[in-house]
Amino acid sequence: MELINKIKQNTIIFAGYGYHEKTINVTEKIKAGYKAGKREFKAGNDIAGDPLVGRRKSLYIVWTENGTTRSGNVEEGDGRGIILPNNLLIAD
């Protein structure tokens, strides 16, 4: 039961990439990257293709950490990334 409580408190809840109504759910791709050791995620078509050609897309990630919901948002081409904490648990 303790592990289940930790997962609920420290995990990625949702990740989306796109532009307004043309947003793709990329939660599993972000989780896979995190499990592989990646901690910084930038917006780019390499995540899931180009959901809306000609528009600047955003990547947003929502996670919980120690019972607090947190989020990050970056735009395509701005050079910044969302840096996730090292203590998130990703269930198989």
N, C-alpha and C positions, 0 to 999 in steps of 0.2 A: 504494500500500500504506500510506503514511503516513496518509492520510485515513481509511482503514478502521480503523487502530489508534486514531486519535483518537475516532472514533465509538464504538468499543467502550469507550473509557475515559470518555467524557463524553456520556452520553445517558440518557434516561428508559427504564427497563426495564419497569416495570409501574405502573399506577394502578388502584385499585379504589374504588368508592363503595357503601356499603350497611351492612347489619347482619348480621354472622356469615354464615350460609349464603345470605343474600339479597344478595350482593355482585355488583355489575355491573362488568365490565371497562370502564374509561373511559380506557384508555391512549391511544388515538388522539385522543380529545377533549382530553386534557391536552396531548398533543404539538401538536395544532393550535393551541391557545391559546398555547402557548410560542412556536411559530413566528410567531404574530401579534404577539408582543411582551409577552405577559402573563408575569409572573414570580411572582405571588402567587395561590394557589389556595385557595379556601375550600370547606368542605363545604356542600352545599345541593342541593335537588331540581332546581335549574336545570341541573345537570351531566348528569343522565340520568333525570329523573323520580323518583318515590318508590318504591323497590324493596320497602319494607315500611312500610305506613301505620301510624302510631302509635308508631313506634320512632325513637329518636335514632340517626341514621346517622353514619358516619365516612368520611372521605376519607383514603386513604393513597397515597403515591407513593414508589416506589423508583427511584433513579437511581445511575449511577456517575460519579465525578468523579476524574480523575487516578488511575485504578486502584482507587479505594476505593468500596465500595458504601455508599450513604447512604439514609436514608428519613425520611419525615415523616408525621405522623398528626394530623388535627384532627377535632373533632366538629362536627356540625351545630349552628348557633346559638351557638357559643362566641365568635364574632367574630374568631377568629384564623385565619391562613392559613399554608399551607406556602409558603415562599419558596425558589424554585429559583435556583441560581447562573446568572450570565450566560454561562458558557462551555460550555453543553451544545450538542451538535450533534444536530440532528434530521434523519435521512435522509428523502428523499422517497419 
